[in-house]
């Protein structure tokens, strides 16, 4: 009986008319001592079970999201001529990196309802549980966090950066900065029509430290005392070397 119900359910389910077939220029980013960022090229095609609908143009939205972590956002005000922290809000989770690339201006690719459902836009990716109990207007703090991270290249909204050809082939390039956080970077591709999501594809990009960076990272986590002594030794040696070089320059 259960098998019969399952078969009937599958027969009754509508076929997905459009699906994404995606490729990545690389699915792993290695952070080494000379790492200065990386460019991820995404390219894909749209597989169809029916002719291309003519009523609404197809749009593509690509997102890459870094590991999420809590963060405290503080507001500074001038008090007696001195800038001091006056308010603070704890954000439950915010992506360390978040990039969006679209095939058209944002207002044409996704409506508010589907943005809320899939958490696509930058503000939707930031969770602030209990924010209203901390400050009077939490949205101001979220806007400030987004603005600061956009200025640092950690949050990106690249409108019309996806090249979509004949509603079938698409590609885009997303620049990832040098100050990446290690972890899994969730990558999503949305196909939309009339602002509604008609298909979604998900994969991930792995960002890992390698070589000396990996060794130092593991040492700081597994043997913090040895890491501290090593850092102190290097600092003393660097200071002595600079002092010796200065003396030689003066004597010369």
FISEMAR-489450 format. One line per 5 residues: number of its first residue (from 0); their letters; for each residue x, y, z of N, C-alpha, C. Coordinates in nm, 2 decimals. Layout:
NUM> a> X,Y,Z,X,Y,Z,X,Y,Z | ...
***
This chain:
0> xxxxx> 0.08,-0.12,0.00,0.00,0.00,0.00,0.09,0.12,0.00 | 0.20,0.12,0.08,0.28,0.24,0.09,0.35,0.26,-0.05 | 0.39,0.15,-0.12,0.46,0.17,-0.25,0.36,0.23,-0.35 | 0.23,0.19,-0.34,0.13,0.24,-0.43,0.11,0.39,-0.41 | 0.11,0.43,-0.28,0.09,0.57,-0.25,0.21,0.65,-0.30
5> xxxxx> 0.33,0.60,-0.29,0.45,0.66,-0.33,0.45,0.68,-0.48 | 0.41,0.58,-0.56,0.40,0.58,-0.70,0.30,0.69,-0.75 | 0.18,0.69,-0.68,0.08,0.78,-0.72,0.12,0.93,-0.69 | 0.20,0.94,-0.58,0.25,1.08,-0.55,0.35,1.13,-0.65 | 0.44,1.04,-0.70,0.54,1.07,-0.80,0.47,1.10,-0.93
10> xxxxx> 0.37,1.03,-0.96,0.30,1.05,-1.09,0.22,1.18,-1.08 | 0.17,1.22,-0.97,0.10,1.34,-0.95,0.18,1.47,-0.95 | 0.31,1.45,-0.91,0.40,1.56,-0.89,0.43,1.62,-1.03 | 0.43,1.75,-1.04,0.46,1.82,-1.17,0.61,1.81,-1.21 | 0.64,1.79,-1.33,0.78,1.79,-1.38,0.84,1.93,-1.37
15> xxxxx> 0.96,1.93,-1.33,1.03,2.06,-1.33,1.07,2.10,-1.47 | 1.01,2.21,-1.52,1.02,2.25,-1.66,1.16,2.30,-1.69 | 1.23,2.36,-1.59,1.36,2.42,-1.61,1.45,2.38,-1.49 | 1.57,2.33,-1.52,1.67,2.30,-1.41,1.80,2.35,-1.45 | 1.89,2.37,-1.35,2.02,2.42,-1.37,2.12,2.31,-1.38
20> xxxxx> 2.21,2.32,-1.48,2.33,2.23,-1.48,2.45,2.33,-1.47 | 2.52,2.31,-1.36,2.62,2.42,-1.32,2.77,2.36,-1.32 | 2.86,2.45,-1.35,3.00,2.42,-1.34,3.07,2.53,-1.27 | 3.18,2.49,-1.20,3.27,2.59,-1.13,3.41,2.58,-1.18 | 3.47,2.70,-1.19,3.61,2.70,-1.23,3.70,2.63,-1.12
25> xxxxx> 3.66,2.63,-1.00,3.72,2.56,-0.89,3.62,2.54,-0.78 | 3.63,2.42,-0.71,3.54,2.40,-0.60,3.62,2.40,-0.47 | 3.75,2.44,-0.47,3.83,2.45,-0.35,3.92,2.57,-0.36 | 3.93,2.65,-0.26,4.02,2.77,-0.25,4.12,2.74,-0.14 | 4.25,2.75,-0.18,4.35,2.73,-0.08,4.41,2.86,-0.03
30> xxxxx> 4.41,2.88,0.10,4.47,3.00,0.16,4.61,2.97,0.20 | 4.71,3.04,0.13,4.85,3.02,0.16,4.91,3.15,0.21 | 5.04,3.16,0.24,5.10,3.28,0.29,5.09,3.40,0.19 | 5.09,3.37,0.06,5.08,3.48,-0.04,4.94,3.49,-0.10 | 4.84,3.44,-0.03,4.70,3.44,-0.09,4.65,3.59,-0.09
35> xxxxx> 4.61,3.64,-0.20,4.56,3.77,-0.21,4.42,3.78,-0.27 | 4.34,3.67,-0.26,4.21,3.66,-0.31,4.20,3.56,-0.42 | 4.07,3.53,-0.47,4.05,3.44,-0.57,3.92,3.47,-0.65 | 3.93,3.44,-0.78,3.81,3.46,-0.86,3.74,3.33,-0.89 | 3.61,3.32,-0.86,3.54,3.20,-0.89,3.45,3.23,-1.01
40> xxxxx> 3.47,3.14,-1.11,3.39,3.16,-1.24,3.28,3.05,-1.23 | 3.16,3.09,-1.24,3.05,3.00,-1.25,2.99,3.00,-1.39 | 2.96,2.88,-1.44,2.90,2.88,-1.58,2.80,2.76,-1.58 | 2.70,2.78,-1.65,2.60,2.67,-1.65,2.50,2.68,-1.77 | 2.41,2.58,-1.77,2.31,2.58,-1.87,2.18,2.54,-1.81
45> xxxxx> 2.07,2.57,-1.88,1.94,2.54,-1.83,1.87,2.43,-1.91 | 1.85,2.32,-1.84,1.79,2.20,-1.90,1.64,2.21,-1.89 | 1.57,2.18,-2.00,1.43,2.20,-2.01,1.35,2.07,-2.05 | 1.23,2.06,-2.00,1.14,1.95,-2.04,1.03,2.00,-2.13 | 1.04,2.13,-2.16,0.93,2.19,-2.25,0.99,2.31,-2.32
50> xxxxx> 0.93,2.37,-2.42,0.98,2.49,-2.48,0.99,2.61,-2.39 | 1.07,2.70,-2.42,1.09,2.82,-2.34,0.96,2.90,-2.33 | 0.91,2.92,-2.21,0.79,3.01,-2.20,0.82,3.15,-2.25 | 0.71,3.21,-2.31,0.73,3.34,-2.37,0.68,3.45,-2.29 | 0.60,3.42,-2.18,0.53,3.53,-2.11,0.63,3.62,-2.03
55> xxxxx> 0.72,3.56,-1.95,0.81,3.63,-1.87,0.96,3.59,-1.90 | 1.05,3.68,-1.91,1.19,3.64,-1.93,1.25,3.57,-1.81 | 1.33,3.47,-1.84,1.40,3.40,-1.74,1.51,3.49,-1.68 | 1.53,3.48,-1.55,1.64,3.55,-1.48,1.72,3.45,-1.39 | 1.85,3.49,-1.37,1.94,3.40,-1.29,1.99,3.48,-1.17
60> xxxxx> 1.99,3.42,-1.06,2.05,3.48,-0.94,2.15,3.38,-0.88 | 2.28,3.42,-0.86,2.38,3.34,-0.80,2.43,3.40,-0.67 | 2.44,3.31,-0.57,2.49,3.36,-0.44,2.60,3.27,-0.39 | 2.69,3.33,-0.32,2.80,3.25,-0.25,2.80,3.30,-0.10 | 2.79,3.21,-0.01,2.78,3.26,0.13,2.88,3.18,0.22
65> xxxxx> 2.96,3.26,0.29,3.06,3.21,0.38,3.01,3.16,0.51 | 3.09,3.10,0.60,3.04,3.05,0.73,2.98,3.16,0.81 | 2.87,3.13,0.88,2.80,3.23,0.96,2.85,3.22,1.10 | 2.85,3.34,1.17,2.90,3.35,1.30,2.83,3.47,1.37 | 2.82,3.47,1.50,2.76,3.58,1.57,2.85,3.70,1.57
70> xxxxx> 2.80,3.82,1.58,2.88,3.94,1.59,2.81,4.05,1.67 | 2.88,4.14,1.73,2.83,4.25,1.81,2.85,4.38,1.73 | 2.74,4.45,1.70,2.75,4.57,1.63,2.73,4.69,1.73 | 2.82,4.78,1.73,2.82,4.89,1.82,2.80,5.03,1.76 | 2.73,5.11,1.82,2.71,5.25,1.78,2.80,5.34,1.86
75> xxxxx> 2.87,5.43,1.79,2.95,5.54,1.86,2.88,5.67,1.85 | 2.88,5.75,1.96,2.83,5.88,1.96,2.93,5.97,2.03 | 2.93,6.10,2.00,3.02,6.19,2.07,2.96,6.24,2.20 | 3.03,6.21,2.31,2.99,6.25,2.44,3.10,6.33,2.51 | 3.07,6.46,2.54,3.16,6.55,2.59,3.29,6.56,2.50
80> xxxxx> 3.26,6.56,2.37,3.37,6.58,2.28,3.45,6.45,2.25 | 3.41,6.34,2.31,3.49,6.21,2.29,3.39,6.11,2.23 | 3.44,6.03,2.13,3.36,5.93,2.06,3.36,5.80,2.15 | 3.25,5.76,2.20,3.24,5.64,2.28,3.13,5.55,2.23 | 3.13,5.42,2.27,3.03,5.33,2.24,2.91,5.36,2.33
85> xxxxx> 2.79,5.38,2.26,2.67,5.41,2.34,2.57,5.30,2.34 | 2.56,5.23,2.23,2.46,5.12,2.21,2.53,5.00,2.14 | 2.48,4.88,2.17,2.53,4.76,2.10,2.42,4.66,2.08 | 2.43,4.59,1.97,2.33,4.49,1.94,2.40,4.36,1.90 | 2.36,4.25,1.96,2.42,4.12,1.92,2.35,4.06,1.81
90> xxxxx> 2.42,4.03,1.70,2.36,3.97,1.58,2.38,3.82,1.60 | 2.27,3.74,1.59,2.28,3.60,1.61,2.37,3.53,1.51 | 2.36,3.56,1.38,2.44,3.50,1.28,2.45,3.59,1.16 | 2.57,3.60,1.11,2.59,3.68,0.98,2.70,3.61,0.90 | 2.68,3.60,0.77,2.78,3.53,0.69,2.91,3.61,0.69
95> xxxxx> 3.02,3.55,0.70,3.15,3.61,0.69,3.18,3.67,0.56 | 3.12,3.61,0.45,3.13,3.66,0.32,3.00,3.63,0.25 | 2.95,3.73,0.17,2.82,3.70,0.09,2.82,3.78,-0.03 | 2.81,3.71,-0.14,2.81,3.78,-0.28,2.68,3.73,-0.35 | 2.62,3.83,-0.42,2.51,3.81,-0.51,2.54,3.86,-0.64
100> xxxxx> 2.51,3.78,-0.75,2.52,3.83,-0.88,2.39,3.80,-0.95 | 2.34,3.89,-1.03,2.21,3.87,-1.10,2.22,3.90,-1.25 | 2.12,3.85,-1.32,2.12,3.88,-1.46,2.05,4.00,-1.50 | 1.99,4.07,-1.41,1.91,4.20,-1.43,1.91,4.28,-1.30 | 1.87,4.40,-1.30,1.85,4.47,-1.18,1.77,4.40,-1.07
105> xxxxx> 1.81,4.42,-0.94,1.75,4.34,-0.84,1.60,4.34,-0.84 | 1.54,4.45,-0.86,1.40,4.46,-0.86,1.33,4.38,-0.96 | 1.40,4.33,-1.06,1.34,4.26,-1.17,1.36,4.11,-1.16 | 1.44,4.06,-1.06,1.48,3.92,-1.06,1.41,3.85,-0.95 | 1.37,3.91,-0.84,1.31,3.84,-0.72,1.21,3.93,-0.65
110> xxxxx> 1.10,3.87,-0.61,1.00,3.95,-0.54,1.03,3.93,-0.39 | 0.96,4.01,-0.31,0.98,4.01,-0.16,0.94,3.87,-0.10 | 0.83,3.81,-0.15,0.79,3.69,-0.09,0.89,3.57,-0.11 | 0.95,3.56,-0.23,1.04,3.46,-0.25,1.18,3.49,-0.19 | 1.21,3.62,-0.18,1.33,3.66,-0.11,1.32,3.62,0.04
115> xxxxx> 1.20,3.64,0.10,1.18,3.59,0.24,1.19,3.44,0.25 | 1.13,3.37,0.15,1.13,3.23,0.16,1.27,3.16,0.15 | 1.35,3.22,0.06,1.48,3.16,0.03,1.60,3.23,0.10 | 1.57,3.35,0.16,1.68,3.42,0.23,1.79,3.45,0.13 | 1.76,3.53,0.02,1.85,3.56,-0.08,1.93,3.69,-0.06
120> xxxxx> 1.85,3.80,-0.04,1.92,3.93,-0.03,2.01,3.93,0.09 | 2.10,4.03,0.09,2.20,4.04,0.20,2.13,4.06,0.34 | 2.04,4.15,0.36,1.98,4.16,0.49,1.91,4.03,0.54 | 1.85,3.96,0.44,1.78,3.83,0.48,1.87,3.73,0.53 | 2.00,3.74,0.50,2.10,3.64,0.54,2.15,3.66,0.69
125> xxxxx> 2.11,3.78,0.74,2.16,3.81,0.87,2.04,3.79,0.97 | 2.07,3.71,1.07,1.97,3.67,1.17,2.00,3.75,1.30 | 1.90,3.81,1.36,1.91,3.89,1.48,1.80,3.86,1.57 | 1.80,3.74,1.64,1.70,3.70,1.73,1.70,3.79,1.86 | 1.58,3.84,1.89,1.57,3.92,2.01,1.63,4.06,2.00
130> xxxxx> 1.65,4.11,1.87,1.71,4.24,1.85,1.63,4.35,1.91 | 1.50,4.34,1.90,1.41,4.45,1.95,1.42,4.47,2.10 | 1.47,4.37,2.17,1.48,4.38,2.32,1.62,4.44,2.36 | 1.71,4.46,2.26,1.84,4.52,2.28,1.85,4.66,2.25 | 1.79,4.70,2.13,1.80,4.84,2.09,1.66,4.88,2.03
135> xxxxx> 1.64,5.02,2.02,1.51,5.07,1.97,1.49,5.04,1.82 | 1.60,5.05,1.74,1.58,5.03,1.60,1.69,4.94,1.55 | 1.67,4.81,1.55,1.78,4.71,1.51,1.81,4.72,1.37 | 1.72,4.77,1.28,1.75,4.77,1.14,1.87,4.87,1.11 | 1.88,4.97,1.19,1.99,5.06,1.17,2.12,4.99,1.19
140> xxxxx> 2.13,4.90,1.29,2.25,4.83,1.32,2.28,4.73,1.21 | 2.18,4.66,1.16,2.20,4.57,1.05,2.24,4.64,0.92 | 2.18,4.76,0.89,2.23,4.84,0.78,2.37,4.88,0.79 | 2.41,4.91,0.92,2.55,4.95,0.94,2.65,4.84,0.92 | 2.61,4.72,0.96,2.69,4.60,0.94,2.71,4.57,0.79
145> xxxxx> 2.60,4.58,0.72,2.60,4.55,0.58,2.69,4.66,0.51 | 2.68,4.78,0.55,2.75,4.89,0.48,2.90,4.87,0.51 | 2.94,4.84,0.63,3.08,4.82,0.66,3.14,4.70,0.59 | 3.07,4.59,0.58,3.12,4.48,0.51,3.12,4.49,0.36 | 3.03,4.57,0.31,3.03,4.60,0.16,3.16,4.69,0.13
150> xxxxx> 3.19,4.78,0.22,3.30,4.87,0.20,3.43,4.79,0.21 | 3.43,4.68,0.28,3.55,4.59,0.29,3.55,4.48,0.19 | 3.45,4.48,0.10,3.45,4.38,0.00,3.40,4.24,0.04 | 3.35,4.23,0.16,3.30,4.11,0.22,3.15,4.08,0.18 | 3.07,4.18,0.15,2.94,4.17,0.10,2.93,4.24,-0.04
155> xxxxx> 2.88,4.17,-0.13,2.87,4.22,-0.27,2.74,4.20,-0.33 | 2.68,4.30,-0.40,2.56,4.29,-0.48,2.60,4.33,-0.62 | 2.62,4.24,-0.71,2.66,4.27,-0.85,2.54,4.25,-0.94 | 2.46,4.36,-0.96,2.34,4.35,-1.04,2.38,4.35,-1.19 | 2.31,4.27,-1.27,2.34,4.25,-1.41,2.48,4.19,-1.44
160> xxxxx> 2.54,4.12,-1.34,2.67,4.07,-1.36,2.67,3.93,-1.42 | 2.55,3.87,-1.43,2.54,3.73,-1.49,2.50,3.75,-1.63 | 2.59,3.69,-1.72,2.57,3.70,-1.86,2.47,3.58,-1.90 | 2.35,3.61,-1.94,2.25,3.51,-1.97,2.23,3.52,-2.12 | 2.25,3.41,-2.20,2.24,3.41,-2.34,2.13,3.31,-2.39
165> xxxxx> 2.03,3.37,-2.46,1.92,3.29,-2.52,1.84,3.22,-2.41 | 1.84,3.27,-2.29,1.77,3.21,-2.18,1.81,3.06,-2.16 | 1.94,3.03,-2.19,1.98,2.89,-2.18,2.12,2.88,-2.12 | 2.22,2.96,-2.17,2.35,2.96,-2.11,2.38,3.08,-2.03 | 2.45,3.06,-1.92,2.49,3.18,-1.83,2.62,3.16,-1.77
170> xxxxx> 2.69,3.27,-1.74,2.81,3.26,-1.67,2.83,3.39,-1.59 | 2.92,3.39,-1.48,2.95,3.51,-1.41,3.08,3.48,-1.33 | 3.14,3.58,-1.28,3.27,3.57,-1.21,3.25,3.65,-1.08 | 3.28,3.58,-0.97,3.27,3.64,-0.83,3.41,3.65,-0.77 | 3.45,3.77,-0.73,3.58,3.79,-0.67,3.57,3.77,-0.52
175> xxxxx> 3.65,3.68,-0.47,3.66,3.65,-0.33,3.78,3.72,-0.27 | 3.77,3.80,-0.16,3.88,3.88,-0.11,3.98,3.79,-0.04 | 4.09,3.86,0.00,4.20,3.79,0.07,4.17,3.75,0.21 | 4.09,3.82,0.28,4.06,3.79,0.42,3.94,3.70,0.43 | 3.94,3.58,0.37,3.84,3.49,0.38,3.84,3.41,0.51
180> xxxxx> 3.73,3.37,0.56,3.72,3.28,0.67,3.72,3.13,0.62 | 3.79,3.05,0.69,3.80,2.91,0.65,3.67,2.84,0.67 | 3.63,2.75,0.58,3.50,2.67,0.59,3.44,2.65,0.46 | 3.31,2.60,0.47,3.23,2.57,0.35,3.15,2.69,0.31 | 3.16,2.72,0.18,3.09,2.84,0.12,2.97,2.79,0.03
185> xxxxx> 2.85,2.81,0.09,2.73,2.76,0.02,2.71,2.84,-0.11 | 2.69,2.77,-0.22,2.67,2.83,-0.35,2.54,2.79,-0.40 | 2.46,2.89,-0.44,2.32,2.87,-0.48,2.29,2.94,-0.62 | 2.22,2.87,-0.70,2.17,2.94,-0.83,2.02,2.93,-0.83 | 1.96,3.04,-0.85,1.81,3.05,-0.86,1.77,3.09,-1.00
190> xxxxx> 1.67,3.01,-1.06,1.61,3.06,-1.18,1.48,3.12,-1.14 | 1.45,3.24,-1.20,1.32,3.31,-1.16,1.25,3.35,-1.29 | 1.12,3.36,-1.27,1.03,3.42,-1.38,0.93,3.51,-1.31 | 0.92,3.63,-1.35,0.83,3.72,-1.29,0.85,3.74,-1.14 | 0.98,3.73,-1.10,1.02,3.75,-0.96,1.00,3.63,-0.88
195> xxxxx> 0.95,3.52,-0.93,0.93,3.40,-0.85,1.03,3.29,-0.89 | 1.08,3.22,-0.78,1.18,3.12,-0.80,1.11,2.99,-0.87 | 1.16,2.95,-0.98,1.11,2.83,-1.05,1.20,2.71,-1.04 | 1.33,2.74,-1.00,1.42,2.62,-0.98,1.54,2.67,-0.90 | 1.60,2.58,-0.83,1.72,2.62,-0.74,1.82,2.50,-0.75
200> xxxxx> 1.95,2.54,-0.75,2.05,2.44,-0.75,2.15,2.48,-0.64 | 2.20,2.39,-0.56,2.29,2.42,-0.45,2.42,2.33,-0.46 | 2.53,2.39,-0.43,2.66,2.32,-0.41,2.74,2.39,-0.31 | 2.87,2.36,-0.30,2.95,2.43,-0.20,3.10,2.44,-0.26 | 3.17,2.54,-0.20,3.31,2.56,-0.23,3.38,2.55,-0.10
205> xxxxx> 3.49,2.48,-0.10,3.57,2.46,0.03,3.68,2.56,0.03 | 3.70,2.63,0.14,3.81,2.72,0.16,3.89,2.67,0.28 | 4.02,2.64,0.25,4.10,2.58,0.35,4.24,2.65,0.35 | 4.30,2.66,0.47,4.44,2.70,0.48,4.53,2.59,0.44 | 4.64,2.62,0.38,4.74,2.51,0.34,4.88,2.56,0.37
210> xxxxx> 4.97,2.47,0.38,5.11,2.50,0.40,5.14,2.56,0.53 | 5.22,2.67,0.54,5.26,2.73,0.66,5.13,2.79,0.73 | 5.04,2.84,0.66,4.92,2.90,0.72,4.84,2.79,0.80 | 4.83,2.67,0.74,4.76,2.56,0.80,4.84,2.52,0.93 | 4.97,2.51,0.92,5.05,2.46,1.03,5.04,2.56,1.15
215> xxxxx> 5.05,2.69,1.12,5.03,2.79,1.23,4.89,2.79,1.29 | 4.79,2.77,1.20,4.65,2.77,1.25,4.63,2.65,1.34 | 4.68,2.53,1.30,4.67,2.41,1.39,4.75,2.43,1.52 | 4.87,2.49,1.51,4.95,2.51,1.63,4.88,2.60,1.73 | 4.82,2.71,1.68,4.75,2.80,1.77,4.63,2.74,1.84
220> xxxxx> 4.57,2.64,1.77,4.45,2.58,1.83,4.49,2.46,1.92 | 4.59,2.38,1.88,4.62,2.26,1.95,4.73,2.28,2.06 | 4.82,2.38,2.04,4.92,2.40,2.14,4.94,2.55,2.15 | 4.85,2.62,2.22,4.85,2.77,2.23,4.97,2.82,2.30 | 5.02,2.75,2.40,5.14,2.79,2.48,5.26,2.79,2.38
225> xxxxx> 5.28,2.69,2.31,5.40,2.68,2.21,5.38,2.79,2.11 | 5.26,2.81,2.06,5.24,2.91,1.96,5.27,3.05,2.01 | 5.23,3.08,2.14,5.27,3.20,2.20,5.42,3.22,2.22 | 5.49,3.12,2.26,5.63,3.13,2.28,5.70,3.15,2.14 | 5.65,3.08,2.04,5.71,3.10,1.90,5.68,3.24,1.85
230> xxxxx> 5.57,3.29,1.88,5.54,3.43,1.83,5.63,3.53,1.91 | 5.65,3.50,2.04,5.73,3.59,2.11,5.88,3.59,2.06 | 5.92,3.46,2.03,6.06,3.45,1.98,6.08,3.52,1.85 | 5.98,3.50,1.76,5.99,3.57,1.63,5.99,3.72,1.65 | 5.91,3.77,1.74,5.90,3.92,1.76,6.04,3.97,1.82
235> xxxxx> 6.09,3.89,1.91,6.22,3.94,1.97,6.33,3.93,1.86 | 6.33,3.83,1.78,6.43,3.81,1.67,6.42,3.93,1.57 | 6.29,3.96,1.54,6.27,4.07,1.44,6.32,4.20,1.50 | 6.29,4.22,1.63,6.33,4.35,1.69,6.48,4.36,1.70 | 6.55,4.25,1.73,6.70,4.25,1.74,6.76,4.27,1.60
240> xxxxx> 6.69,4.21,1.50,6.75,4.22,1.36,6.73,4.37,1.31 | 6.62,4.43,1.34,6.60,4.57,1.30,6.70,4.66,1.37 | 6.72,4.63,1.51,6.82,4.71,1.58,6.96,4.70,1.53 | 7.00,4.57,1.50,7.13,4.55,1.44,7.15,4.62,1.31 | 7.05,4.61,1.22,7.06,4.68,1.09,7.07,4.83,1.11
245> xxxxx> 7.00,4.89,1.21,7.00,5.03,1.23,7.14,5.07,1.28 | 7.20,4.99,1.36,7.34,5.02,1.41,7.44,5.02,1.30 | 7.42,4.92,1.21,7.52,4.91,1.10,7.50,5.03,1.01 | 7.38,5.07,0.99,7.36,5.19,0.90,7.42,5.31,0.96 | 7.41,5.33,1.09,7.47,5.45,1.16,7.62,5.44,1.16
250> xx> 7.68,5.32,1.18,7.82,5.31,1.18,7.88,5.33,1.04 | 7.80,5.29,0.94,7.85,5.31,0.80,7.84,5.45,0.76
***
